[in-house]
Amino acid sequence: MTTNNPPKIRSIDDLRSPAGRLEAVLNSGRADAPYAVLVCHPHPMGGGTMHNKVVYHAMKTFASFGLPVLRFNFRGVGLSEGSFDHARGEEDDARAALDWLDRNLGLPILSAGFSFGSYVNLRASCGDQRVKGILALGLPGLVEGRSYTYEFLAQCTQPKLFVSGDHDQFGAREVVESAVASAAEPKRLVWIEGAEHFFQGIPASPGPKLDRMQQTIAQWLQEHFGLTQ
C-alpha cells in the first residue's frame, strides 16, 4: 500500500525508558491525522528489530491512512541501551513509547505488535485510556520453550484485531483461538489462509501473504475507526 506523498521518516533522539535511550524512527503523518500509531517488533533473541518485514508492512498500512507511526528498538537491540529483560523491561519500553507519542503528538493512539511484540504491546496497551485500538499480528503461544499466556485479556476492553497465519508454527490455532475467546469485546480474529508465522507462504500456497495481512488491517481501520486512505 502506498500514498501519493510518502511520509517523511526522522530519527527520534529523546525516547527513553528505564533502560536508557531507545533507538526509534517516526514516519510523519498528515497534519490532520486523527490517530498516532505505535508498532512493536518481534523477539530480540530471534533477531527482531523495528526493521522487521512484518513490522515494516504494518507501518506502511497505517501510513497509507496518513497516520504518524512510531517504531523503536527494544532495550539492547540496535542502538537501544540496556539488555534483554524477558518481556518485563520490554513492556516498560513500550509504555515509554506510548508516553512519547502522547507527549509529542497529543493524539489518540492505535498500537500494534508482531509476535513477541504483540504480547508486549497488549500488556502495555490494555487498560491505557490513550490507546483506542490494538492490533496483534502473529500472536505467539509456545515458542522455543517460551510460553505466553493471556489471562489479562479478559479485562482488555479496547477494540482488538488479531491476525495470524493459519499455518503459524509459533501460534497454534487452538492457543490463539483460546486467547481471543477469553478476551473482552470488542475483538476480531482473522486467519490468513496459506500463511505461516511471518506471513510468508507454505508449500501448498507459495508466495508472501503480507498483502493480505495489510488488506485485513486496512479493512479494520476503515470499518472500526472510519479512516480513509
N, C-alpha and C positions, 0 to 999 in steps of 0.2 A: 504494500500500500504506500502510495506516495502523495505528496502535496505539490502544488504548483510552486510554492515558496518553501523550500525545505527549511526546517527550523535551524537556527544557529546553535552551535554547541560551544559551551565555555566551561573551563575548569573551575571548580569550586574550591576555594582555599581555606574557608572558615567553618567547615563541618567537623565538629569534634564530638567524640563520645568519651566515656570514662577511660577508654584505652588510649586516647590521644587523637591526633588528626586522622581523618578518614579521607582517602582519595575519592573524588566524586566529579561527575560531569552533569551539567544541566542542558537539556535541549529546550531552548526557549520556545514558548508558545505564542499564540496571538495575544494582543493587548487586552482583548475582551474574553479571554479564556475563563470558563466558569469553574474549572477544577484544576488543581495541580496533581501530579502523579508521582508516586514512588515505586520503583521496581527493584526487588532484591534478588541477588544471584544465587546459584546453586552451591553445593558444598565445597568449601575451600580446600579440603583434603583430597577432593576429586578433581582439582584444577578449576573450580568455579571462580569466575570473575564477573565484573559488570559488563564485560565484552562478550559473554557467552551468547551463542547464536539465538537461543530461545529468548533470553532477556532482550537482546537487540531487536528481534522481530516484535516482541510485545511493545517495546518502546516505540517502534515505528508505527504500530497501530494506534496507540494513544496520540502520538504526534500528528497523525493524519487528521485528527479532530481539532488540531490547533492547541492541544494541551501542553503545558510545560512538563517535562519529565526529568526527574532526578534519578540517576543511577550512582551507586557508590560501591566501593570495595569494603567488605567486612574487615575487621581488625586482622592484621597480619597478612593481608592479600595485597599484592602490588605495592604501592607506596603507603598504604594504610599502616599506621602504627599499631603496636600491640601484638598479641598472638592468639591463635585459635582457642575458643573457650566453650566448645561443645554446645553451642546454641544459646547458652546463658548470656554470655557477653555480647553475642551477635544480636540478641534481642534488644539489648541496650543500644547497640549501634543503629538498629532500625528505628528505635524511638528517637534517637538523636537526629536521624534524618527527617522524621516526621516533624520534629521541633524546628529543624532548619527551614523546611517548607513553610510551616505556619508563620515563623518569624519573618521570613524574607518575602514570601509571596502573598500570605494572608488570604489564601483561597481554601474552600473545602477540598478535601484530599480523597483521591482514589488510590488505593495501594495494591501492589501486586508482587508476586514472587514466584520463582520456579524451583521445584524440587525442595531441597533444604531451605531455600529462600522462601518458599510458600509457607512452610511450617513456621519459620521465624517471623515472617510478616503477619501471619494470622495471630500468633502470640502477641506481637507488638500492637496490632491494629484493633483487635477485637475489644470493644468497650471504649475505645478512644472516640469521643464525640466529634472530633475533627475529621475522622475518616468516614466517608459516606458510602463507600463500596469497596469490596475486597475481591481480588482475583487470585485464585490459587491454580497454578499450572503444574502438572505432574506431581500431584500430592504424594509424598513418599509414605511407604508403610514400613517394610523391613528392608534395610539397605546395608549390606556388608556387615551384619551384626548389630547395626543400629536400629532400634525400634522406635517409631514415632506414634504417639497416642494423641487423641483429640477430644478428650472429655470436656475441655474448656469450650468447645464449640456450642454446647447446649445453651450457653449464656451469650453467644455472639449474635446480636440481633441486626447487625448491618446487612444490607444486601450482599450476597456472596455468589460468585461464579466459580465453579470447579471445572477444569478442563484437563482431561487426561487421554493418553492414547489407549486404545482398547487392548494393546499388547504391551503395556507398560511393565517392564521387568522389575521395577522398583516400587510399584504401586499396584498391587494385585486388585482386581475388580472388587472382591469381597471386602477388602480392607477400606478401599476408597468409598464404596457404597455404604459401609457401616459408619464411617466417619461423617459422611454427608447426611445420612439418616439421623444421626444424633445431633446435628446442627440445628440451631434455631432458624425459623423462617425470617426473611425470605432467602431462598437459596435455589441454585440451579446446577445440575451436573450434566456435562456434555462429554460423551466419549467420541474421540476422533478415530474413525474406522481405519484400520490398517497402519496405525502409528505405534511406535514404541515410546520409551520414556522421553527421548529428546525430539519427539515429533518427526522422526525420520521413518521411512517406510520399512516394511517387513518383506521377506522374500515373496510372499503371496501377493503383496501390494507394494511394489517398489516405488521409490521416489519420495522426496520430502513431503511432509504434511503440514509444514509451517503455515502455508497459505490458508489451510482450513482452520488452523488454530486462530489465525488473525481474523478470519471471517466470523468466527464464533465470538471473539472479543468485541468486534465491531458491532455485531448484532445486539449484544448485551448493552453496549453503550448507547446505541440508538433507542432500543426499546425501554430500558430501565431509567436512563438519565436524559432522554430526549436530545442527545447530541447529534449533530450532523457534520459530515465531512466537507 
